Amino acid sequence: MEVKQLIDQLYLRYDSDRSGALDRREMTRALNELFVEYGVSIRVSERQAGRLMQAIDNSGDGKIQKP
């Protein structure tokens, strides 16, 4: 599977409002579900997800846009 296809699938799965971007709530859900799916025993809070998003949010709008 190509990276673009993987990203498209992730956005379809977790972008619940179909905005083309992941907000803090959607990112928290995505991280926690993916961690469980891959056997990682870490639970991410919305605050922690928000900090991660700040590090990768290029536009500064608090969302992660689909490339």
C-alpha positions as CSV (number, residue, x, y, z in Angstrom):
1,M,0.0,0.0,0.0
2,E,1.3,3.4,-0.9
3,V,1.7,6.2,1.7
4,K,-1.0,8.3,0.0
5,Q,-3.5,5.4,0.2
6,L,-2.7,4.8,3.9
7,I,-3.2,8.5,4.7
8,D,-6.5,8.6,2.7
9,Q,-7.7,5.5,4.7
10,L,-6.7,7.1,8.0
11,Y,-8.6,10.3,7.2
12,L,-11.7,8.4,6.1
13,R,-11.6,6.4,9.3
14,Y,-10.9,9.3,11.8
15,D,-12.1,12.5,10.2
16,S,-15.6,12.2,11.6
17,D,-16.8,15.6,10.4
18,R,-15.3,15.1,6.9
19,S,-13.5,18.5,7.1
20,G,-10.3,17.2,5.5
21,A,-8.5,17.8,8.8
22,L,-8.1,16.1,12.1
23,D,-8.9,18.1,15.2
24,R,-7.7,17.3,18.7
25,R,-10.6,14.9,19.5
26,E,-10.2,13.0,16.3
27,M,-6.4,12.8,16.7
28,T,-6.8,11.5,20.2
29,R,-9.2,8.8,19.0
30,A,-6.9,7.9,16.1
31,L,-3.8,7.5,18.3
32,N,-5.6,5.5,20.9
33,E,-7.3,3.1,18.5
34,L,-4.1,2.6,16.5
35,F,-2.1,2.0,19.6
36,V,-4.6,-0.7,20.7
37,E,-4.6,-2.2,17.1
38,Y,-0.8,-2.5,17.1
39,G,-0.5,-3.7,20.7
40,V,1.0,-0.5,22.2
41,S,-0.1,-0.1,25.8
42,I,-0.1,3.7,25.9
43,R,-3.2,5.8,26.4
44,V,-3.1,9.4,25.0
45,S,-5.2,12.2,26.6
46,E,-6.6,15.0,24.5
47,R,-4.0,17.3,26.1
48,Q,-1.2,15.0,25.0
49,A,-2.6,14.8,21.5
50,G,-2.9,18.6,21.5
51,R,0.8,18.9,22.3
52,L,1.7,16.5,19.5
53,M,-0.5,18.4,17.1
54,Q,1.2,21.7,18.0
55,A,4.5,20.2,17.0
56,I,3.2,19.2,13.5
57,D,0.5,21.8,12.8
58,N,2.0,23.8,10.0
59,S,-0.9,26.3,9.7
60,G,-1.3,27.0,13.4
61,D,-5.1,26.4,13.2
62,G,-5.1,23.5,15.7
63,K,-5.9,20.9,13.0
64,I,-3.9,18.5,11.0
65,Q,-4.8,19.0,7.3
66,K,-4.9,16.1,4.9
67,P,-1.9,16.5,2.5
